[in-house]
Amino acid sequence: MSPVSAVSKVVHNLASPGRRLAAGLIDLTVMAVPSALVWLGLDYAPHALNPAWRGSLGEFLASLIVPWFIIAWTLGYLIWWTARQGGTVGKQLLGLAVARRVDGATPIGYPWATVRALGCVLSALPLGLGFLWALWDRDRQTWHDKLAETVVVCAEDEDE
């Protein structure tokens, strides 16, 4: 299956909030594991090996690298998978795809995937209200979906 064929073979039924939540939890795991490993590796492991490292320039640099790695990894993951593959790993595992709201079938591409990924911060800030918005929105859109003019749909092969 080509990278965007999952989106181009879309059935126009919107994904349920429960299915989106399950996909989001899978994605959180995929994003958290590498972030935790880098955090542990750069922040804690050197102290265990060499207690004198505490308070050094290396510790200061590590404290700068870890947050930027986590931000870059998270945004890179969300943008690349959504633009290139039609949805993140969690969405793909649960048969979901991100598409343009206009027709529910067009892949969103890198510019809109970037807007959508950055919009996730907006959705998360007020106690996750932007994510919960999908519960009562007619098009089941979160705030980042509204910002990027996207919908999450159930993707199925035409053969099925």
C-alpha positions in Angstrom: 0.0 0.0 0.0 1.5 3.4 -1.0 2.0 6.0 1.8 -1.1 7.9 1.1 -3.3 5.1 -0.2 -4.9 4.7 3.2 -6.3 8.2 3.0 -7.3 8.0 -0.6 -9.3 4.8 0.1 -11.5 6.4 2.8 -15.0 5.6 3.8 -16.7 8.8 4.8 -17.6 7.7 8.3 -16.0 9.8 11.1 -13.9 8.1 13.7 -15.5 7.7 17.1 -13.9 9.7 20.0 -13.2 6.4 21.8 -11.3 5.0 18.8 -9.4 8.3 18.6 -8.6 8.1 22.3 -7.2 4.6 21.9 -5.1 5.7 18.9 -3.8 8.7 21.0 -2.8 6.4 23.8 -0.8 4.2 21.4 0.8 7.4 20.0 1.6 8.7 23.5 3.5 5.4 24.2 5.4 5.6 20.9 6.4 9.2 21.7 7.1 8.6 25.4 9.5 5.7 25.2 12.3 7.3 23.1 11.8 10.5 25.1 12.2 8.7 28.4 15.2 6.8 27.2 17.0 10.0 26.1 15.9 11.8 29.3 17.2 8.9 31.5 20.4 8.5 29.3 21.4 12.2 29.4 20.1 13.2 32.8 20.5 10.3 35.2 23.0 7.8 33.8 26.0 10.2 33.9 25.3 10.9 37.6 25.3 7.2 38.4 28.6 6.7 36.5 30.3 9.9 37.8 28.8 11.8 40.8 31.3 14.7 40.0 29.3 15.4 36.8 26.5 17.0 39.0 26.5 20.8 38.5 28.9 20.6 35.5 28.7 22.1 32.1 27.7 18.7 30.7 24.7 18.6 33.0 23.7 22.1 31.9 24.0 21.1 28.2 22.0 17.9 28.9 19.3 19.9 30.5 19.0 21.9 27.3 19.2 19.0 24.9 16.5 16.8 26.6 13.6 19.2 26.3 14.5 20.1 22.7 14.8 16.4 21.7 11.4 15.7 23.2 9.8 18.6 21.3 11.5 17.7 18.0 10.8 14.0 18.3 7.1 14.6 19.2 6.5 17.2 16.4 8.5 15.2 13.9 6.6 12.0 14.7 3.2 13.7 14.4 4.0 15.6 11.3 5.9 12.9 9.3 3.4 10.1 10.0 0.4 12.2 9.4 1.6 13.8 6.2 3.5 10.8 4.7 1.4 7.9 5.9 -2.0 9.4 6.4 -2.0 9.0 10.1 0.2 8.2 13.1 1.0 4.6 14.1 -1.9 4.5 16.6 -4.3 5.7 13.9 -3.0 3.2 11.4 -3.2 0.3 13.9 -6.9 1.2 14.6 -7.8 1.7 10.9 -8.1 5.5 11.1 -6.8 8.2 8.7 -6.5 12.0 8.8 -8.0 13.7 5.8 -9.1 17.2 4.6 -12.5 18.2 6.0 -13.6 19.3 2.5 -14.1 15.8 1.2 -12.9 13.4 3.9 -10.5 11.7 1.5 -7.7 14.0 0.5 -4.3 13.6 2.3 -3.3 16.7 4.2 0.3 17.0 3.3 3.2 18.5 5.3 2.0 22.1 5.8 -1.4 21.1 7.2 0.2 18.3 9.2 2.5 20.9 10.8 -0.4 23.2 11.6 -2.3 20.2 13.1 0.7 19.0 15.2 1.3 22.5 16.6 -2.4 22.8 17.2 -2.2 19.8 19.5 -0.5 22.1 22.0 -3.5 24.4 21.8 -5.9 21.4 22.3 -3.9 20.3 25.4 -3.4 23.6 27.2 -6.8 24.2 28.8 -6.9 20.9 30.7 -7.3 18.9 27.4 -10.6 20.7 26.5 -9.5 20.9 22.9 -9.3 17.1 22.7 -12.6 16.6 24.5 -14.3 18.9 22.0 -14.7 15.9 19.6 -17.3 14.5 22.1 -19.9 17.1 21.2 -18.7 18.5 17.9 -20.9 17.6 14.9 -17.9 16.6 12.8 -16.1 15.0 15.7 -13.3 17.6 15.3 -10.8 18.6 18.0 -9.5 22.1 18.1 -6.4 21.0 16.2 -8.6 19.4 13.6 -10.5 22.7 13.2 -7.3 24.7 13.0 -6.0 22.4 10.2 -9.4 21.8 8.6 -9.0 18.0 9.0 -11.2 15.1 10.1 -10.3 11.7 11.3 -12.1 9.0 9.4 -12.2 5.2 9.4 -10.1 4.0 6.5 -10.8 0.7 4.8 -9.5 -0.9 1.6 -11.8 -0.8 -1.4 -11.4 -4.6 -1.7 -13.2 -5.2 1.6 
